[in-house]
């Protein structure tokens, strides 16, 4: 009888040990999977936010060029080419804005991205060099605000 009880206790102990080991392994695997997911999301956000900032910077530059070419010779070929190039770069920046909207973790970050894009879009509407500089400063500040929020989102 003592032998049967000892065997039963040994079998139950082995089963309990196996169950506990399984639970710990499962918990560890879940934790590793969650960490990998967070790292991948962080990496994707960094790429998207960086691409957006680069696209808006390029858009702002093309807007300056558009303004200057238009003021030099409104009907000239250079003005038309600058306008077309600004439209092309605007499309790229808008695409990057859509990507930000898809991956951002907060509405405030999406709003900051939208503001940076729209502020850059208004550059070519300036009527004087002083106004152009003011619009350019506002566009740069809007982009810096976005970058500040984005950097908190990826840390």
ZIKAGI-V22329 format. One record per helix or strand of 2 or more residues. SS is the DSSP state (H for helix, E for strand). FROM is the first residue (numbers start at 1). TO is the last residue. If there is no record, write none. Layout:
SS&FROM&TO / SS&FROM&TO
This chain:
H&2&72 / H&77&103 / H&107&121 / H&123&125 / H&129&154
